[in-house]
Amino acid sequence: AIALLTGWTLIFAQNLAEGDDVAADVWLLVLGVIAFVTLMSVMIMFAVFLGREILEVRRQDSFIDSVTHELRSPLASLKLGLQTLGRAGLPEEKREMMREMMLDDVDRLSAFVDDILQASRLAHDRDKIGMDLGDVPLRELVEDCADSVSQRHHLAEDAIEVIVPPELTVISDRVALTVVIRNLIDNAVKYSDEPVKVVVSAVKDRDVVRIDVTDRGIGIPERDLKRVFHRFYRVSSEGVRQRRGTGLGLFVVSALVRNLGGRVEAASEGPGTGTTMRVSLPQARPEAA
């Protein structure tokens, strides 16, 4: 296309200099320019599409690696626990310890499978997922999520602080909101160094309820604040690679909040400064909406 366009331009310039009839050459040159622009546009679109596909493949490869690790670790632990329980003369306290360890591994596997199924459902049937909206006592829901995460990670009692007015209710789907809050608290704990300190707060501003989950963890670079909500995406840093994850948790949060009519944002001043995840939910009644 470049060669033809260059040739047509030279012929047009030569004919113009010689005073020949250039009307036909003008149309030829115009058609050449149109063909060139069209071809370049198609090539640019193809390059962008190809680049996105390459990134998606890389993310899926990383996801498969993460899934393999997430499955092998608890399965190996369960196998070891079963072998230990099969030994004769095992003390009762040791047996109880192994039983609790195996229950933790089962809970971890169950939560992991739930995340994958939820992410797959949201990715393929996003427009078909309905929400059962109703009044949800927010403090009670947040405390239940905080207790669940605390037990899973064996945290101290004051590791997760809940600052939510007791009378505050939110118009939402209880199941979906539970998944959102639990995932955000779990993420905050997972990406925090010892001692863990996570604060969950909520306020109502006119017709919007804002829920903040703040940690003092490893933080997020500014360029990744929006990317962390993409499916399979994980920040490329040593602190993130040291922790288990599949890049699905925040994708699930983002999709569920969007289905609830709200939005979720990440705020961080950079690595090592902690992160705040803010969920904003509209409080218009379903009938009014």
C-alpha positions as CSV (number, residue, x, y, z in Angstrom):
1,A,0.0,0.0,0.0
2,I,2.8,2.4,0.8
3,A,4.6,1.6,-2.5
4,L,1.5,2.1,-4.5
5,L,0.6,5.3,-2.8
6,T,4.2,6.6,-3.3
7,G,4.1,5.6,-7.0
8,W,0.7,7.3,-7.5
9,T,2.0,10.5,-5.8
10,L,5.1,10.6,-8.0
11,I,3.0,10.1,-11.2
12,F,0.5,12.8,-10.1
13,A,3.3,15.2,-9.4
14,Q,5.0,14.5,-12.7
15,N,1.8,14.9,-14.7
16,L,1.0,18.1,-12.8
17,A,4.5,19.5,-13.7
18,E,4.1,18.6,-17.3
19,G,0.7,20.2,-17.5
20,D,-1.1,17.1,-18.5
21,D,-4.7,16.3,-17.7
22,V,-4.6,15.2,-14.1
23,A,-8.3,14.6,-13.5
24,A,-8.0,10.8,-13.7
25,D,-4.8,10.9,-11.6
26,V,-6.6,12.8,-8.9
27,W,-9.2,10.1,-8.6
28,L,-6.5,7.5,-8.6
29,L,-4.6,9.3,-5.9
30,V,-7.8,9.7,-3.8
31,L,-8.6,6.0,-4.1
32,G,-5.0,5.2,-3.2
33,V,-5.2,7.3,0.0
34,I,-8.5,5.7,0.9
35,A,-7.1,2.2,0.4
36,F,-4.0,3.1,2.4
37,V,-6.0,4.5,5.3
38,T,-8.4,1.5,5.3
39,L,-5.5,-1.0,5.3
40,M,-3.6,0.8,8.0
41,S,-6.8,1.0,10.2
42,V,-7.4,-2.7,9.8
43,M,-3.8,-3.5,10.7
44,I,-3.9,-1.3,13.8
45,M,-7.1,-2.9,14.9
46,F,-5.6,-6.3,14.4
47,A,-2.5,-5.4,16.3
48,V,-4.6,-4.1,19.3
49,F,-6.8,-7.2,19.2
50,L,-3.7,-9.5,19.0
51,G,-2.1,-7.7,21.9
52,R,-5.1,-8.1,24.1
53,E,-5.3,-11.8,23.2
54,I,-1.6,-12.3,24.1
55,L,-2.2,-10.6,27.5
56,E,-5.3,-12.7,28.1
57,V,-3.4,-15.9,27.3
58,R,-0.6,-14.9,29.7
59,R,-3.1,-14.2,32.4
60,Q,-4.8,-17.6,31.8
61,D,-1.4,-19.3,32.0
62,S,-0.8,-17.5,35.3
63,F,-4.2,-18.5,36.5
64,I,-3.6,-22.2,35.7
65,D,-0.3,-22.1,37.6
66,S,-2.1,-20.5,40.6
67,V,-4.9,-23.0,40.4
68,T,-2.4,-25.9,40.4
69,H,-0.7,-24.5,43.4
70,E,-4.0,-23.8,45.2
71,L,-5.1,-27.4,44.7
72,R,-1.9,-29.2,45.4
73,S,-1.1,-27.5,48.7
74,P,-4.3,-28.4,50.6
75,L,-4.6,-31.8,48.9
76,A,-1.1,-32.7,50.0
77,S,-2.0,-31.5,53.5
78,L,-5.1,-33.6,53.6
79,K,-3.2,-36.6,52.5
80,L,-0.6,-36.1,55.2
81,G,-3.4,-35.7,57.8
82,L,-5.1,-38.9,56.8
83,Q,-1.9,-40.8,56.9
84,T,-1.1,-39.4,60.3
85,L,-4.6,-40.3,61.6
86,G,-4.1,-43.9,60.4
87,R,-1.2,-44.4,62.8
88,A,-1.8,-46.6,65.8
89,G,-1.5,-45.0,69.3
90,L,-1.9,-41.4,68.1
91,P,-2.5,-39.1,71.1
92,E,-5.9,-37.6,71.3
93,E,-4.7,-34.0,71.3
94,K,-2.6,-34.7,68.1
95,R,-5.6,-36.3,66.5
96,E,-7.8,-33.3,67.3
97,M,-5.1,-31.0,65.9
98,M,-4.9,-32.9,62.6
99,R,-8.7,-32.9,62.4
100,E,-8.9,-29.1,62.7
101,M,-6.1,-28.8,60.1
102,M,-8.0,-30.9,57.7
103,L,-11.2,-29.0,58.2
104,D,-9.3,-25.8,57.5
105,D,-8.0,-27.3,54.2
106,V,-11.5,-28.4,53.2
107,D,-12.8,-24.9,53.9
108,R,-10.0,-23.4,51.9
109,L,-10.7,-25.7,48.9
110,S,-14.4,-25.0,49.2
111,A,-13.9,-21.2,49.1
112,F,-11.5,-21.6,46.2
113,V,-14.0,-23.6,44.1
114,D,-16.8,-21.1,45.0
115,D,-14.6,-18.2,43.7
116,I,-13.9,-20.0,40.4
117,L,-17.6,-20.9,39.9
118,Q,-18.8,-17.4,40.8
119,A,-16.2,-15.9,38.4
120,S,-17.2,-18.2,35.6
121,R,-20.9,-17.5,36.1
122,L,-20.3,-13.7,36.1
123,A,-18.1,-13.8,33.1
124,H,-20.6,-15.8,30.9
125,D,-24.0,-15.0,32.3
126,R,-23.5,-11.5,33.6
127,D,-26.8,-10.1,32.1
128,K,-28.9,-13.1,33.4
129,I,-28.0,-12.8,37.1
130,G,-30.8,-11.5,39.1
131,M,-30.6,-9.8,42.5
132,D,-33.0,-10.3,45.4
133,L,-32.9,-6.8,46.9
134,G,-34.0,-6.1,50.4
135,D,-33.1,-4.3,53.7
136,V,-29.8,-5.8,55.0
137,P,-28.5,-4.9,58.5
138,L,-25.0,-3.9,57.4
139,R,-23.1,-4.1,60.8
140,E,-24.4,-7.7,61.4
141,L,-23.3,-8.7,57.9
142,V,-19.9,-7.2,58.2
143,E,-19.3,-8.7,61.6
144,D,-20.2,-12.2,60.2
145,C,-17.8,-11.7,57.3
146,A,-15.0,-10.5,59.7
147,D,-15.5,-13.5,62.0
148,S,-15.4,-15.9,59.1
149,V,-12.1,-14.4,57.7
150,S,-10.6,-14.2,61.2
151,Q,-11.3,-17.9,61.9
152,R,-9.9,-18.9,58.5
153,H,-6.7,-17.0,59.0
154,H,-6.5,-17.6,62.8
155,L,-6.2,-13.8,63.5
156,A,-6.2,-12.0,66.8
157,E,-9.6,-10.6,68.0
158,D,-8.6,-7.0,67.3
159,A,-7.1,-7.7,63.9
160,I,-10.3,-6.7,62.1
161,E,-12.0,-3.6,63.4
162,V,-15.6,-2.9,62.4
163,I,-16.8,0.7,62.5
164,V,-20.4,0.5,61.2
165,P,-23.4,2.2,62.9
166,P,-25.7,-0.5,64.4
167,E,-28.8,1.1,62.8
168,L,-27.4,1.3,59.3
169,T,-29.2,-0.8,56.8
170,V,-28.5,-1.2,53.1
171,I,-30.8,-2.0,50.2
172,S,-29.0,-4.9,48.6
173,D,-28.8,-8.6,47.8
174,R,-27.6,-10.2,51.1
175,V,-25.8,-13.1,49.4
176,A,-24.0,-11.0,46.8
177,L,-23.0,-8.3,49.4
178,T,-21.7,-11.1,51.7
179,V,-19.5,-12.3,48.9
180,V,-18.3,-8.8,48.2
181,I,-17.4,-7.9,51.8
182,R,-15.9,-11.3,52.6
183,N,-13.6,-11.1,49.6
184,L,-12.5,-7.6,50.3
185,I,-11.7,-8.4,53.9
186,D,-9.9,-11.6,52.9
187,N,-7.9,-9.7,50.3
188,A,-6.9,-7.1,52.9
189,V,-5.8,-9.7,55.3
190,K,-3.9,-11.8,52.7
191,Y,-1.9,-8.8,51.4
192,S,-1.0,-7.5,54.9
193,D,2.1,-8.2,56.8
194,E,2.1,-9.0,60.5
195,P,0.6,-7.6,62.7
196,V,-2.5,-7.6,60.5
197,K,-4.8,-4.6,61.0
198,V,-7.9,-4.1,58.8
199,V,-10.6,-1.5,59.4
200,V,-14.1,-1.9,57.8
201,S,-16.2,1.3,58.0
202,A,-19.4,2.4,56.5
203,V,-21.3,5.7,56.2
204,K,-24.5,6.8,54.5
205,D,-24.4,9.9,52.4
206,R,-27.8,10.9,51.1
207,D,-28.8,8.0,48.8
208,V,-25.5,6.3,48.8
209,V,-23.9,3.9,51.3
210,R,-20.1,3.8,51.2
211,I,-18.2,0.9,52.6
212,D,-14.4,1.1,53.1
213,V,-12.1,-1.8,53.7
214,T,-8.7,-0.3,54.7
215,D,-5.5,-2.2,55.4
216,R,-1.9,-1.4,56.2
217,G,-0.5,-3.9,53.7
218,I,1.8,-4.0,50.7
219,G,-0.2,-1.4,48.7
220,I,-0.9,-1.1,45.0
221,P,1.1,0.9,42.4
222,E,-1.0,3.7,40.9
223,R,-0.9,2.2,37.4
224,D,-2.6,-1.0,38.7
225,L,-5.4,0.5,40.7
226,K,-8.0,-0.2,37.9
227,R,-6.3,-3.3,36.5
228,V,-6.7,-5.3,39.7
229,F,-10.4,-5.7,39.0
230,H,-9.7,-7.4,35.6
231,R,-10.1,-11.2,35.5
232,F,-6.9,-13.2,36.2
233,Y,-4.9,-10.0,36.8
234,R,-2.3,-9.9,39.5
235,V,0.1,-7.1,40.2
236,S,3.6,-7.9,39.1
237,S,5.5,-7.6,42.3
238,E,7.4,-9.8,44.7
239,G,5.0,-9.1,47.5
240,V,2.1,-10.4,45.4
241,R,3.9,-13.4,44.1
242,Q,4.7,-14.6,47.6
243,R,1.0,-14.9,48.3
244,R,-1.5,-17.4,46.9
245,G,-4.1,-16.0,44.5
246,T,-5.8,-16.5,41.2
247,G,-6.7,-12.9,40.2
248,L,-10.4,-13.7,40.5
249,G,-11.4,-12.3,43.9
250,L,-11.6,-8.6,42.9
251,F,-13.1,-9.5,39.5
252,V,-16.0,-11.2,41.3
253,V,-16.3,-8.2,43.6
254,S,-16.4,-5.7,40.7
255,A,-19.0,-7.7,38.8
256,L,-21.3,-8.2,41.8
257,V,-21.1,-4.6,42.8
258,R,-21.9,-3.6,39.2
259,N,-24.9,-5.9,39.2
260,L,-26.0,-4.2,42.4
261,G,-25.9,-0.9,40.6
262,G,-22.9,0.4,42.5
263,R,-19.2,0.8,41.9
264,V,-16.0,-0.2,43.6
265,E,-12.7,1.7,43.6
266,A,-9.2,1.0,44.9
267,A,-7.1,3.7,46.5
268,S,-3.4,3.5,47.5
269,E,-0.5,5.8,47.7
270,G,1.8,3.1,46.4
271,P,3.7,0.0,47.5
272,G,4.0,-0.4,51.2
273,T,1.4,2.2,52.1
274,G,-1.7,0.1,52.4
275,T,-4.9,0.0,50.4
276,T,-8.5,1.2,50.7
277,M,-11.2,-0.6,48.8
278,R,-14.4,1.5,48.6
279,V,-17.8,0.1,47.6
280,S,-20.5,2.7,46.8
281,L,-24.1,1.3,46.7
282,P,-27.2,3.3,45.7
283,Q,-30.1,3.2,48.1
284,A,-33.0,3.9,45.9
285,R,-35.9,1.5,46.5
286,P,-36.3,-1.2,43.8
287,E,-39.8,0.2,42.9
288,A,-38.4,3.7,42.4
289,A,-35.5,2.4,40.4
